[in-house]
Amino acid sequence: MKRKTMKKPKLLITTLLLFFTNATISYAQTIEVSGIVSGIWDVDTVKVVGDIEVREALSLNISPGVQVIFEGEYFFNIQGAVKAIGSDIHPIVFSIIDTAGFHNDTLPGGGWKNIRLEDIKASVDSTVFSYCHFEYGKAVSADSVYGYGGALCIRNSDKVSIENCTFYSNYAFYNGGAVYLENASIKLINNNFENNRCGQTFTYYGYGGGLCTDWGQPNIHQNTFTENSSTGIGGGLCVRFSDCMVSHNIFKNNFSALGGGFGILHIASCNFVISNNLFTQNSAEFFGAAISNGDCSPTYVNNTITDNHCIGGGGGFYCKDSVVPVLYNNIIYGNTQFWGEVNQVYLWDLLSQPNFYYNDIEGGKENFYGTGGTAFNGEYENNIDENPLFEPGQFSILPESLCVNAGTPDTSGLLIPETDLANNQRIVNGIIDLGAYENQQNVGIKNPGSSKFIGLKISPNPTYGIAKLSFEIKENPETIIRVVSALGKEVYQAFYENLEPGKQTFDIDFSDLVFPAGIYHIIIENGNIRMEEKIMILK
């Protein structure tokens, strides 16, 4: 099997932090640690000069802005409680001083050995990673137990949360290029997985280039998976052995042999709904560029699956091993195989027969591929075959799209969330649209009471180019509009004087701004009033 040629890593925080400095509880700028650690790290730089461990009865707090720099191939074992809580302006960074040899997948050089939480006792307080940045973690070991989770490996431990973190360029010999979970029902919310990878081409197929979860029921919500890869299944995310909540995530430009964006397999009974996700520009060496289902039958609701490409078939949706997924309110359109040939759904075997209700599927069931596709006999009701009419360069649908108000009239039992992928109202006037984004044409501005701002709206969101900001003010002092990255770097600012009271609209053309894709914060400051919303910028 060919390996995908990964792009050259982007200039990231490591290159900006050539010299790490901080202040400790003893007011030193830099400390060195090894062996048993605990207490508070409130310094510029923590140099890890040997394996470190937080024992069961101990705890460790890491302050915002601390740079944890591994001086060699050391691991961080946690049996106690760790609170690594940074901020959007001052994230906590886990990295290594020298990345030479990192891209040699058979040797551990060039990376630190990961953070491991295994069999944490119920009496131990929870561990929290918030606003942390993990890069160049490398799980490569002759012992297979230690070849999982490039940055984080969590086994048999539920009291962990990972929120607002970034995982960049981590690697695992086996599964979970950035994070591996085994029987760990934890929270992973609003994280960014980029350029992580796992697996060996000729000796072992990896699962979950960004994230792999085996057993357990983690909550995987509002994350982005971009340019991750695996050699087996699930370039961005792989779910195995038990299903879990997968909602409001973006999968873009990931790669694998099967399931370039997302792979799910070996689950006897699926109880959760996969909803409000966007799959675009993912690719697969064989089948299922966006999604691969194997030996399991999940339910998919209100996902947008478009512009994915694979060699074998099922540019949008692939099924194997006698599975019967159920799909409601999805858009599966513009996906291809081979050299641009349209192919949305590929059903490998005769007994793989999904049921489709109220979806927009290009080509309809007559253009399903595979043994099961050519002999398709699953239920296929109230589906359409129409161009979804996305906003130019976007994935929200235009008001004139036939996907507007085309969803199932009976949403009971589908666990429909209150908001769509852009965090706008999901069901409008009692009717739901198709895809991950709800058209908001008929949604009015809500008055939050005494606030001088009435309803900040960003459209479209996500965006490749121009985003329109709309809000209303009752007073007219100076107003500042700022755009800030997830790591706290201001990338745009505009200043306005003496705005007239009433509705204000401003356009920001993100295509003209030089910064990478990802989640950003749009902040409006008007006197003592501050309003903030997130926006996803695509490139």
Backbone torsions as a table, in degrees:
resi	resn	phi	psi	omega
1	MET	NA	138.4	177.7
2	LYS	-75.3	147.7	172.2
3	ARG	-94.9	143.0	177.2
4	LYS	-69.8	136.0	175.3
5	THR	-79.1	114.8	-176.7
6	MET	-80.8	149.5	177.8
7	LYS	-70.3	156.2	175.3
8	LYS	-60.2	130.8	-178.0
9	PRO	-54.6	140.8	179.7
10	LYS	-72.1	155.5	174.3
11	LEU	-63.2	116.6	-173.8
12	LEU	-127.6	-163.8	-168.9
13	ILE	-63.3	-27.4	-178.7
14	THR	-61.6	-43.2	-177.1
15	THR	-73.2	-19.3	177.4
16	LEU	-85.0	-17.6	-177.0
17	LEU	-115.1	64.9	-177.2
18	LEU	-68.3	-31.3	178.0
19	PHE	-128.8	118.3	-176.0
20	PHE	-97.3	128.0	179.1
21	THR	-136.8	148.3	-179.8
22	ASN	-157.5	-172.9	-179.8
23	ALA	-127.9	134.1	-175.4
24	THR	-102.1	175.6	177.1
25	ILE	-61.7	-22.2	174.2
26	SER	-98.4	12.1	175.6
27	TYR	66.8	20.8	170.4
28	ALA	-81.1	156.0	180.0
29	GLN	-83.2	-33.0	-176.0
30	THR	-138.8	138.6	173.3
31	ILE	-127.5	157.3	174.8
32	GLU	-113.3	138.8	-178.2
33	VAL	-134.2	151.1	170.5
34	SER	-163.1	163.9	179.3
35	GLY	71.4	-141.2	-177.4
36	ILE	-78.7	129.4	-179.8
37	VAL	-127.3	153.9	177.1
38	SER	-169.6	179.0	177.0
39	GLY	92.3	-136.7	-176.4
40	ILE	-128.5	130.1	169.8
41	TRP	-102.3	105.2	179.4
42	ASP	-127.0	63.3	-173.5
43	VAL	-133.1	168.7	174.0
44	ASP	-70.0	-47.4	-174.1
45	THR	-136.9	131.5	170.0
46	VAL	-109.7	113.3	177.2
47	LYS	-90.5	119.7	179.3
48	VAL	-92.4	112.3	-173.7
49	VAL	-108.6	8.1	176.1
50	GLY	-169.5	174.2	175.4
51	ASP	-56.8	142.1	179.9
52	ILE	-126.2	156.7	-174.4
53	GLU	-149.9	135.0	168.2
54	VAL	-104.4	111.6	-175.1
55	ARG	-77.3	167.9	-169.8
56	GLU	-54.6	-42.0	-175.3
57	ALA	-86.8	3.1	-173.6
58	LEU	-111.5	167.5	175.8
59	SER	-141.7	158.7	-179.9
60	LEU	-140.7	130.2	173.8
61	ASN	-112.6	131.1	178.6
62	ILE	-114.5	124.2	-172.9
63	SER	-80.9	158.9	177.7
64	PRO	-56.4	141.1	175.7
65	GLY	85.7	-4.6	-179.3
66	VAL	-70.7	136.8	174.8
67	GLN	-104.2	113.6	178.5
68	VAL	-96.9	105.7	-171.7
69	ILE	-113.0	116.7	178.7
70	PHE	-80.7	128.9	-179.2
71	GLU	-85.0	-4.2	179.5
72	GLY	-168.5	-163.2	-174.0
73	GLU	-85.3	69.4	-175.7
74	TYR	-110.8	157.8	177.8
75	PHE	-113.6	164.9	-179.8
76	PHE	-123.1	107.3	-178.1
77	ASN	-100.7	126.2	-178.2
78	ILE	-115.9	119.1	171.2
79	GLN	-115.7	-16.3	176.6
80	GLY	-99.8	-145.8	-177.9
81	ALA	-114.5	131.8	177.9
82	VAL	-123.2	132.6	173.5
83	LYS	-117.2	99.6	176.0
84	ALA	-106.6	90.0	-172.0
85	ILE	-119.8	102.7	176.3
86	GLY	-93.4	-154.4	176.4
87	SER	-143.4	169.9	-180.0
88	ASP	-64.2	-28.7	179.1
89	ILE	-88.4	-32.0	-176.8
90	HIS	-127.9	75.5	178.5
91	PRO	-71.1	157.6	171.4
92	ILE	-89.8	132.3	-174.8
93	VAL	-113.4	130.9	171.5
94	PHE	-112.5	118.1	-176.4
95	SER	-151.6	-172.9	179.6
96	ILE	-129.2	150.1	-174.1
97	ILE	-71.9	-28.9	-175.3
98	ASP	-138.7	117.4	-177.7
99	THR	-95.1	8.3	179.7
100	ALA	-58.5	125.9	-178.7
101	GLY	91.4	0.4	-176.5
102	PHE	-60.6	-36.3	-174.6
103	HIS	-85.7	7.3	168.2
104	ASN	-86.4	109.0	-170.5
105	ASP	-77.9	-5.0	-177.5
106	THR	-105.2	-11.9	-179.2
107	LEU	-121.7	148.7	-174.4
108	PRO	-77.5	-7.5	-174.8
109	GLY	-59.5	147.7	175.5
110	GLY	88.6	1.6	179.6
111	GLY	-146.0	156.3	172.1
112	TRP	-87.3	159.4	-162.1
113	LYS	-86.8	1.6	174.8
114	ASN	101.4	168.9	175.1
115	ILE	-104.1	129.4	-175.8
116	ARG	-120.7	129.3	171.7
117	LEU	-123.4	114.1	-175.0
118	GLU	-135.2	129.1	174.8
119	ASP	54.9	46.8	178.6
120	ILE	-69.5	132.0	-178.1
121	LYS	-71.0	149.6	-177.3
122	ALA	-62.9	-25.3	-178.6
123	SER	-75.2	-14.2	-177.6
124	VAL	-81.8	140.4	178.7
125	ASP	-65.4	163.2	-175.6
126	SER	-71.4	157.8	174.0
127	THR	-108.5	137.1	-176.3
128	VAL	-129.3	128.9	169.1
129	PHE	-116.5	114.9	-178.6
130	SER	-136.2	131.7	-175.6
131	TYR	51.0	52.4	175.2
132	CYS	-113.2	151.3	177.3
133	HIS	-120.6	123.1	-177.9
134	PHE	-115.1	124.9	177.8
135	GLU	-143.0	145.9	176.4
136	TYR	61.2	30.3	164.9
137	GLY	-72.6	142.9	-172.4
138	LYS	-145.1	108.9	-179.2
139	ALA	-97.5	85.5	177.4
140	VAL	-128.0	119.9	-177.2
141	SER	-155.0	149.0	175.3
142	ALA	-65.0	-26.1	176.1
143	ASP	-87.3	117.6	-174.2
144	SER	-60.4	-24.6	-179.9
145	VAL	-60.1	-31.0	-174.5
146	TYR	-101.1	19.1	178.3
147	GLY	-104.2	21.0	-176.4
148	TYR	-119.6	136.6	174.5
149	GLY	76.2	93.4	-176.8
150	GLY	-59.7	-41.6	179.4
151	ALA	-106.5	-41.7	-177.3
152	LEU	-134.1	131.5	173.6
153	CYS	-125.4	115.7	-174.1
154	ILE	-124.0	118.7	-178.0
155	ARG	-125.8	134.2	172.7
156	ASN	52.0	43.7	-177.4
157	SER	-147.2	120.8	-176.7
158	ASP	-103.4	-20.7	-172.2
159	LYS	-88.7	61.1	179.6
160	VAL	-137.5	139.6	171.9
161	SER	-131.3	140.0	179.2
162	ILE	-127.7	110.5	-174.5
163	GLU	-137.7	140.4	175.2
164	ASN	59.0	33.2	-179.0
165	CYS	-105.7	160.7	174.7
166	THR	-121.2	137.8	178.2
167	PHE	-122.2	112.9	-174.9
168	TYR	-127.1	125.5	171.4
169	SER	56.1	55.8	171.7
170	ASN	-109.0	160.9	-174.4
171	TYR	-144.4	140.4	173.5
172	ALA	-128.5	136.5	179.9
173	PHE	-62.2	-37.5	-179.3
174	TYR	-106.4	-94.6	-171.2
175	ASN	-119.9	153.2	176.4
176	GLY	73.7	77.3	-176.6
177	GLY	-55.2	-41.1	176.0
178	ALA	-103.9	-48.6	-175.5
179	VAL	-134.2	134.5	173.5
180	TYR	-122.3	130.9	177.7
181	LEU	-120.3	134.7	173.4
182	GLU	-131.7	113.9	-177.6
183	ASN	52.6	49.7	-177.9
184	ALA	-130.7	102.2	-179.1
185	SER	-91.6	77.2	-173.8
186	ILE	-112.2	176.8	176.4
187	LYS	-100.9	130.6	170.3
188	LEU	-127.2	101.0	-170.1
189	ILE	-128.9	129.2	172.9
190	ASN	59.9	44.6	176.2
191	ASN	-106.8	160.7	178.7
192	ASN	-120.4	119.3	177.4
193	PHE	-107.5	116.8	-176.2
194	GLU	-137.6	130.1	172.0
195	ASN	61.4	31.9	173.4
196	ASN	-95.3	158.3	-177.0
197	ARG	-155.0	162.1	179.1
198	CYS	-152.9	159.3	173.2
199	GLY	97.7	161.2	175.1
200	GLN	-114.9	136.6	-174.7
201	THR	-63.6	-43.0	-170.0
202	PHE	-108.3	-12.2	-176.4
203	THR	-114.9	-30.0	-177.2
204	TYR	-158.0	129.6	177.7
205	TYR	-83.2	129.0	-179.6
206	GLY	-89.0	152.4	-179.5
207	TYR	-122.0	122.5	176.2
208	GLY	81.9	82.6	-179.4
209	GLY	-61.9	-37.6	174.8
210	GLY	-93.0	-50.4	-174.1
211	LEU	-146.6	136.5	173.3
212	CYS	-128.8	131.1	174.7
213	THR	-123.3	125.3	176.3
214	ASP	-112.5	127.7	-173.9
215	TRP	55.8	-165.9	179.4
216	GLY	66.1	168.1	-179.2
217	GLN	-137.6	66.4	178.1
218	PRO	-67.9	157.5	174.5
219	ASN	-99.4	106.8	-175.9
220	ILE	-106.2	101.0	-165.4
221	HIS	-138.3	131.6	173.4
222	GLN	59.0	38.8	175.4
223	ASN	-102.2	161.3	172.3
224	THR	-118.7	136.1	178.3
225	PHE	-121.2	110.9	-173.5
226	THR	-132.7	126.5	173.2
227	GLU	59.1	34.3	171.6
228	ASN	-93.8	159.3	-179.3
229	SER	-149.4	151.1	172.7
230	SER	-139.1	158.6	-179.4
231	THR	-90.0	-7.1	-178.4
232	GLY	-115.8	-88.4	-175.6
233	ILE	-135.3	136.4	174.7
234	GLY	81.7	78.7	179.4
235	GLY	-62.0	-39.9	176.9
236	GLY	-91.6	-55.0	-174.7
237	LEU	-140.4	138.5	173.8
238	CYS	-128.3	129.3	178.6
239	VAL	-117.7	125.9	-176.3
240	ARG	-134.8	146.2	167.1
241	PHE	75.7	-28.9	167.9
242	SER	-152.6	143.6	-176.2
243	ASP	-86.0	173.4	-175.7
244	CYS	-156.3	174.5	178.6
245	MET	-74.4	120.2	176.2
246	VAL	-127.1	101.5	-173.3
247	SER	-144.1	148.3	173.6
248	HIS	58.5	35.7	177.4
249	ASN	-106.0	158.1	175.7
250	ILE	-118.2	125.3	177.8
251	PHE	-114.7	113.1	-175.9
252	LYS	-137.3	128.6	171.7
253	ASN	58.8	39.7	172.2
254	ASN	-97.0	164.2	-174.9
255	PHE	-142.9	142.3	171.6
256	SER	-159.5	175.4	174.3
257	ALA	-67.8	-46.8	173.7
258	LEU	-127.3	143.4	177.4
259	GLY	63.0	67.0	-177.1
260	GLY	-56.8	-41.0	177.1
261	GLY	-90.1	-49.0	-169.9
262	PHE	-147.8	133.4	174.8
263	GLY	-128.1	136.7	178.7
264	ILE	-136.3	133.2	-172.2
265	LEU	-159.7	160.4	173.7
266	HIS	57.4	53.9	-179.9
267	ILE	-127.9	118.4	-174.8
268	ALA	-68.3	-40.2	-177.6
269	SER	-141.5	121.6	-179.4
270	CYS	-96.4	128.3	-175.5
271	ASN	-116.1	-14.4	-177.2
272	PHE	-104.4	165.4	179.7
273	VAL	-110.0	135.6	175.1
274	ILE	-94.9	110.5	-167.4
275	SER	-140.9	154.1	171.6
276	ASN	56.9	36.7	177.5
277	ASN	-106.3	151.8	174.7
278	LEU	-111.7	128.8	176.2
279	PHE	-120.9	115.4	-179.6
280	THR	-149.1	142.5	175.7
281	GLN	61.3	23.0	172.7
282	ASN	-84.4	159.5	-178.6
283	SER	-142.7	157.1	179.6
284	ALA	-138.4	144.6	177.6
285	GLU	-66.7	-34.8	-178.0
286	PHE	-119.3	-81.8	-171.3
287	PHE	-128.7	153.0	172.6
288	GLY	69.4	66.9	-178.3
289	ALA	-60.0	-40.8	178.5
290	ALA	-90.4	-53.9	-170.9
291	ILE	-138.0	135.6	173.7
292	SER	-123.9	127.2	176.0
293	ASN	-112.7	124.3	178.1
294	GLY	-134.9	120.7	176.5
295	ASP	57.6	38.8	175.3
296	CYS	-164.2	158.9	-174.1
297	SER	-133.1	77.9	-179.4
298	PRO	-75.9	171.8	171.9
299	THR	-110.4	128.3	-179.1
300	TYR	-113.5	127.3	-177.9
301	VAL	-132.9	125.6	172.4
302	ASN	56.4	50.1	171.5
303	ASN	-104.8	150.4	173.7
304	THR	-109.8	119.8	-174.4
305	ILE	-124.8	103.2	-172.5
306	THR	-149.9	147.3	173.4
307	ASP	61.1	42.1	173.0
308	ASN	-107.3	154.3	-173.0
309	HIS	-143.2	135.3	176.0
310	CYS	-139.7	166.7	-179.1
311	ILE	-82.2	-46.3	-171.4
312	GLY	-79.1	-53.5	-178.2
313	GLY	164.7	163.9	-178.3
314	GLY	72.9	55.5	178.7
315	GLY	-55.7	-32.3	178.8
316	GLY	-99.6	-46.8	-167.0
317	PHE	-147.6	127.6	-175.6
318	TYR	-129.2	137.7	179.0
319	CYS	-132.4	143.0	179.6
320	LYS	-149.9	150.8	173.4
321	ASP	76.7	50.3	169.6
322	SER	58.4	47.3	-177.2
323	VAL	-101.9	155.8	-179.4
324	VAL	-135.5	68.5	174.7
325	PRO	-63.2	160.6	176.9
326	VAL	-121.7	132.3	-176.1
327	LEU	-125.6	125.1	175.7
328	TYR	-123.9	135.2	165.2
329	ASN	63.7	26.8	-179.2
330	ASN	-95.9	155.7	169.2
331	ILE	-109.0	118.6	177.2
332	ILE	-123.8	96.9	-167.3
333	TYR	-151.4	139.1	174.5
334	GLY	78.0	19.7	177.3
335	ASN	-95.2	148.9	-172.4
336	THR	-136.2	165.8	171.3
337	GLN	-132.5	169.9	-179.5
338	PHE	51.2	-125.7	-176.2
339	TRP	-108.0	62.6	175.9
340	GLY	90.3	4.9	178.7
341	GLU	-71.7	129.6	-177.0
342	VAL	-65.9	129.6	177.7
343	ASN	-160.1	109.3	-175.3
344	GLN	-92.0	-42.2	-171.8
345	VAL	-130.9	132.2	177.2
346	TYR	-127.9	122.5	-179.5
347	LEU	-113.8	110.2	-169.3
348	TRP	-64.2	-46.1	-171.8
349	ASP	-123.4	164.9	-175.8
350	LEU	-61.5	-31.1	-175.8
351	LEU	-89.2	-0.8	172.7
352	SER	-87.4	101.6	-171.8
353	GLN	-137.0	81.8	178.3
354	PRO	-63.7	161.8	174.1
355	ASN	-112.0	130.5	-174.6
356	PHE	-117.6	125.8	178.6
357	TYR	-133.0	125.1	173.5
358	TYR	56.9	51.1	176.2
359	ASN	-116.2	162.5	169.1
360	ASP	-107.0	108.4	-174.7
361	ILE	-124.1	115.5	-178.8
362	GLU	-62.0	128.9	178.6
363	GLY	85.8	-14.4	179.7
364	GLY	65.4	-174.9	-177.2
365	LYS	-68.2	-20.8	179.8
366	GLU	-65.2	-18.2	-178.6
367	ASN	-110.9	20.4	170.1
368	PHE	-69.4	147.2	-178.2
369	TYR	-112.9	171.8	178.5
370	GLY	88.3	169.7	-179.5
371	THR	-57.6	-44.8	178.4
372	GLY	-74.5	-25.1	-179.6
373	GLY	-73.4	-43.3	-179.9
374	THR	-69.5	-23.0	177.3
375	ALA	-113.7	36.0	-174.5
376	PHE	-61.7	129.4	177.0
377	ASN	-136.9	17.7	175.2
378	GLY	-73.4	174.1	178.6
379	GLU	-75.6	138.1	-176.8
380	TYR	-144.0	94.2	-169.7
381	GLU	-129.9	135.3	173.1
382	ASN	59.0	31.7	175.5
383	ASN	-92.4	156.6	177.1
384	ILE	-122.5	163.7	174.9
385	ASP	-130.3	82.4	-176.0
386	GLU	-138.7	147.5	173.1
387	ASN	-58.9	123.2	-175.8
388	PRO	-67.6	-13.7	-180.0
389	LEU	56.0	67.4	174.6
390	PHE	-69.7	151.3	168.5
391	GLU	-53.7	141.0	-178.4
392	PRO	-52.0	119.6	-178.9
393	GLY	74.4	10.3	-175.2
394	GLN	-127.1	-175.4	177.1
395	PHE	-126.1	3.0	167.8
396	SER	-79.2	153.4	-173.6
397	ILE	-98.8	145.1	179.0
398	LEU	-69.7	156.4	-179.7
399	PRO	-57.9	-31.1	-178.5
400	GLU	-84.8	0.4	178.7
401	SER	-64.0	140.9	175.3
402	LEU	-73.6	-4.0	174.2
403	CYS	-80.2	-15.4	177.9
404	VAL	-69.4	129.5	178.4
405	ASN	60.6	23.9	-176.9
406	ALA	-102.2	6.1	-178.9
407	GLY	-77.7	172.9	-179.0
408	THR	-61.5	134.5	178.3
409	PRO	-72.0	-17.2	-179.7
410	ASP	-113.0	99.7	-178.1
411	THR	-96.1	5.2	-179.2
412	SER	-63.0	137.2	178.2
413	GLY	82.3	-3.8	-178.5
414	LEU	-94.5	0.6	178.3
415	LEU	54.0	44.1	-179.9
416	ILE	-64.2	124.4	178.2
417	PRO	-73.4	166.7	-178.0
418	GLU	-73.0	-26.0	-175.7
419	THR	-124.9	158.8	175.9
420	ASP	-89.1	-168.6	-176.1
421	LEU	-64.5	-26.5	178.2
422	ALA	-90.5	9.3	-178.2
423	ASN	64.3	24.8	170.5
424	ASN	-92.5	166.8	-178.6
425	GLN	-55.8	129.9	-174.4
426	ARG	-80.2	-49.4	-179.9
427	ILE	-106.3	119.9	-176.7
428	VAL	-110.4	125.2	-179.3
429	ASN	54.1	35.6	176.9
430	GLY	76.5	7.5	-177.0
431	ILE	-126.6	145.2	-177.7
432	ILE	-117.1	145.1	178.1
433	ASP	-88.0	177.3	171.3
434	LEU	-92.1	151.3	176.6
435	GLY	90.4	-177.9	-173.4
436	ALA	-82.0	-13.7	-176.1
437	TYR	-121.2	130.7	179.4
438	GLU	-91.3	129.5	176.3
439	ASN	-65.7	130.1	-172.7
440	GLN	-105.7	20.5	-173.9
441	GLN	-56.7	-36.1	-175.0
442	ASN	-101.3	13.7	-179.9
443	VAL	-91.6	122.0	179.8
444	GLY	-83.1	169.2	176.8
445	ILE	-79.0	129.6	179.4
446	LYS	-87.6	139.4	177.4
447	ASN	-92.8	113.4	-177.2
448	PRO	-80.9	12.8	177.7
449	GLY	103.9	-119.4	-173.4
450	SER	-84.4	-3.4	-179.0
451	SER	-62.3	142.0	177.6
452	LYS	-80.2	-10.0	171.3
453	PHE	-102.7	135.6	177.3
454	ILE	-121.1	97.5	171.0
455	GLY	71.3	87.9	170.6
456	LEU	-78.4	126.9	179.9
457	LYS	-125.5	136.3	177.7
458	ILE	-120.7	126.0	-178.5
459	SER	-148.9	136.2	-8.7
460	PRO	-78.8	162.9	-179.4
461	ASN	-149.5	110.4	9.9
462	PRO	-71.8	169.2	179.0
463	THR	-141.5	146.6	169.4
464	TYR	-93.8	-21.3	-171.2
465	GLY	-140.2	-108.8	-173.7
466	ILE	-80.6	129.4	171.9
467	ALA	-115.0	132.8	-179.5
468	LYS	-98.6	124.4	176.1
469	LEU	-98.4	133.1	-179.4
470	SER	-135.4	127.5	177.5
471	PHE	-158.3	169.3	-177.8
472	GLU	-127.4	137.7	177.0
473	ILE	-123.2	151.7	178.4
474	LYS	-98.7	-19.4	178.1
475	GLU	-122.7	173.8	-172.7
476	ASN	-134.2	47.7	172.0
477	PRO	-78.1	-172.7	-179.8
478	GLU	-63.7	143.5	-177.8
479	THR	-127.2	133.6	177.5
480	ILE	-118.8	131.6	173.8
481	ILE	-111.3	123.7	-177.7
482	ARG	-125.8	148.4	171.6
483	VAL	-121.0	125.2	-173.9
484	VAL	-126.3	137.0	179.6
485	SER	-73.0	169.2	178.3
486	ALA	-63.9	-22.2	178.1
487	LEU	-92.9	6.6	173.7
488	GLY	91.0	6.8	-178.9
489	LYS	-88.5	125.7	177.0
490	GLU	-75.6	124.9	-176.9
491	VAL	-113.4	-8.4	-179.0
492	TYR	-158.8	140.7	174.6
493	GLN	-147.9	137.7	174.9
494	ALA	-134.9	138.9	-175.9
495	PHE	-118.9	133.6	-179.5
496	TYR	-129.8	138.2	-179.9
497	GLU	-106.9	141.8	168.4
498	ASN	50.1	53.6	175.4
499	LEU	-68.2	142.9	177.5
500	GLU	-73.4	143.2	175.9
501	PRO	-58.8	147.0	179.6
502	GLY	122.8	-163.1	-176.3
503	LYS	-75.2	135.4	178.6
504	GLN	-120.7	140.3	174.1
505	THR	-132.9	135.8	178.8
506	PHE	-138.0	144.6	176.2
507	ASP	-107.0	136.5	170.1
508	ILE	-120.0	123.3	179.3
509	ASP	-95.1	96.4	-176.4
510	PHE	-71.4	-19.0	178.4
511	SER	-67.6	-21.4	178.9
512	ASP	-89.3	-6.0	-176.3
513	LEU	-100.5	139.9	-174.6
514	VAL	-99.6	91.9	170.0
515	PHE	-160.3	158.2	-171.4
516	PRO	-72.4	163.4	174.9
517	ALA	-64.0	157.2	177.6
518	GLY	150.0	-169.4	179.1
519	ILE	-90.8	130.3	177.7
520	TYR	-126.9	163.1	178.0
521	HIS	-110.4	124.8	171.7
522	ILE	-95.6	121.6	-174.9
523	ILE	-118.5	127.3	175.4
524	ILE	-113.7	125.0	179.2
525	GLU	-117.4	124.2	-176.9
526	ASN	-136.6	98.2	-173.2
527	GLY	63.0	-125.2	178.9
528	ASN	-92.1	4.7	-178.3
529	ILE	-99.3	135.5	178.7
530	ARG	-130.4	133.2	176.0
531	MET	-131.4	141.6	-173.8
532	GLU	-139.7	135.7	173.9
533	GLU	-137.9	154.8	178.0
534	LYS	-92.7	150.2	174.4
535	ILE	-138.2	141.1	175.9
536	MET	-98.1	121.1	178.2
537	ILE	-100.5	123.5	177.0
538	LEU	-106.2	148.7	-179.8
539	LYS	-120.1	NA	NA
